[in-house]
Amino acid sequence: MNKKFLDRIYKSDLDLSINQLYKEWASSYEDELNGNKYVTPRRCADMLMKYCSNPRIKVLDLGCGTGLSGEALHARGFHQIDGLDLSSEMLTLAKDKAIYSRLINDDLNTLVKLDQKYNGMIAAGVISPGHANPETINVALSLLQSPGIFVFSLNDHALADSAFIKEVETILSSSSVEILEEEYGDHIIDINLKAKIFAIRSKYWNASTD
């Protein structure tokens, strides 16, 4: 399988801005990732479903790209899904899937607030060196209703970066959240890249509440 963009995306000396790279990648993004067995969207959707028995909640798909995570959520019964991504080109393709209630064009690294909060949220394959920075986790939690649940992945590159691990440790030491699960497994199988999926829940949340 050709890895035209996967060969470039994790390089520290990337010769394009992330926004420009995703602009060029948009049209072939899904073929390349699916061809290399990208499984993190499915893993994140499965974990959200595991800890949320009510699929009618409003979910935010952070860094939704062309909608691979949205499709995984939709397949598991979540139908009230908003998506956010910095790439307008990717959002155009996500819109064509007709699975999102709303699509938001914004950058997670500069996002301050939205006009809505969510009971569920996923960030699949988004928080990583050179992409969404470690502080994105705190930004995401600020968009979460209390009660609420946040599922996110950190790939091997993020897990090897002390800034990302420190941010996770700081968040998990807070009395306002609890960790439900950490699961290390496949991320993009054919390039032998793995990721750990985290599920964080606001304490005292009854996940089956309407």
NORCORDA-V914202 format. One record per backbone hydrogen bond with DSSP energy under -1.0 kcal/mol. CO is the residue of the C=O (numbers start at 0). NH is the residue of the N-H. E is the energy in kcal/mol with one decimal. If there is no record, write none. Layout:
co->CO nh->NH e->E
co->CO nh->NH e->E
//
This chain:
co->2 nh->6 e->-2.1
co->4 nh->7 e->-1.4
co->4 nh->8 e->-2.5
co->7 nh->10 e->-1.7
co->16 nh->20 e->-2.7
co->17 nh->21 e->-2.5
co->18 nh->22 e->-1.7
co->19 nh->23 e->-2.1
co->20 nh->24 e->-2.0
co->21 nh->25 e->-1.8
co->24 nh->27 e->-1.6
co->24 nh->28 e->-1.2
co->27 nh->31 e->-2.4
co->28 nh->32 e->-2.6
co->29 nh->33 e->-2.8
co->30 nh->34 e->-1.9
co->31 nh->35 e->-1.1
co->32 nh->37 e->-1.0
co->33 nh->36 e->-1.5
co->35 nh->189 e->-2.2
co->36 nh->188 e->-2.5
co->38 nh->42 e->-2.1
co->39 nh->43 e->-2.8
co->40 nh->44 e->-2.4
co->41 nh->45 e->-2.5
co->42 nh->46 e->-1.9
co->43 nh->47 e->-2.3
co->44 nh->48 e->-2.4
co->45 nh->49 e->-2.0
co->46 nh->50 e->-1.5
co->53 nh->56 e->-1.3
co->57 nh->118 e->-1.1
co->57 nh->119 e->-1.7
co->58 nh->81 e->-2.8
co->59 nh->121 e->-2.2
co->60 nh->83 e->-2.3
co->63 nh->66 e->-2.1
co->66 nh->70 e->-2.5
co->67 nh->71 e->-1.7
co->68 nh->72 e->-2.6
co->69 nh->73 e->-2.9
co->70 nh->74 e->-2.3
co->72 nh->77 e->-2.1
co->73 nh->76 e->-1.7
co->79 nh->58 e->-2.9
co->80 nh->100 e->-3.3
co->81 nh->60 e->-3.0
co->82 nh->103 e->-2.9
co->83 nh->62 e->-1.6
co->83 nh->63 e->-2.0
co->84 nh->105 e->-1.4
co->86 nh->90 e->-2.1
co->87 nh->91 e->-1.8
co->88 nh->92 e->-1.2
co->89 nh->93 e->-2.3
co->90 nh->94 e->-2.5
co->91 nh->95 e->-1.1
co->93 nh->96 e->-1.3
co->94 nh->97 e->-1.6
co->101 nh->82 e->-2.5
co->103 nh->84 e->-2.2
co->106 nh->109 e->-1.5
co->106 nh->110 e->-1.4
co->117 nh->144 e->-3.9
co->118 nh->148 e->-2.1
co->119 nh->59 e->-2.0
co->120 nh->150 e->-2.8
co->121 nh->61 e->-2.7
co->122 nh->152 e->-2.0
co->125 nh->131 e->-1.7
co->127 nh->130 e->-2.4
co->131 nh->127 e->-1.2
co->132 nh->135 e->-2.0
co->133 nh->136 e->-1.8
co->134 nh->138 e->-2.2
co->135 nh->139 e->-3.0
co->136 nh->140 e->-2.1
co->137 nh->141 e->-1.6
co->139 nh->142 e->-1.3
co->140 nh->143 e->-1.1
co->142 nh->117 e->-2.2
co->147 nh->201 e->-2.6
co->148 nh->120 e->-1.4
co->149 nh->199 e->-3.0
co->150 nh->122 e->-1.9
co->151 nh->197 e->-3.1
co->153 nh->195 e->-2.7
co->154 nh->158 e->-2.6
co->155 nh->159 e->-1.1
co->157 nh->160 e->-1.5
co->160 nh->164 e->-1.8
co->161 nh->165 e->-2.8
co->162 nh->166 e->-1.7
co->163 nh->167 e->-2.1
co->164 nh->168 e->-2.6
co->165 nh->169 e->-2.4
co->166 nh->170 e->-2.3
co->167 nh->171 e->-2.7
co->168 nh->172 e->-1.1
co->170 nh->173 e->-1.5
co->175 nh->202 e->-1.1
co->177 nh->200 e->-2.8
co->180 nh->198 e->-2.2
co->182 nh->196 e->-2.9
co->184 nh->194 e->-2.6
co->186 nh->38 e->-2.5
co->187 nh->190 e->-1.0
co->187 nh->192 e->-2.0
co->188 nh->191 e->-1.8
co->192 nh->186 e->-1.9
co->192 nh->187 e->-2.0
co->193 nh->155 e->-1.8
co->194 nh->184 e->-2.6
co->195 nh->153 e->-2.2
co->196 nh->182 e->-2.3
co->197 nh->151 e->-1.9
co->198 nh->179 e->-3.1
co->198 nh->180 e->-1.1
co->199 nh->149 e->-3.0
co->200 nh->177 e->-2.2
co->201 nh->204 e->-1.3
co->205 nh->208 e->-2.2
//
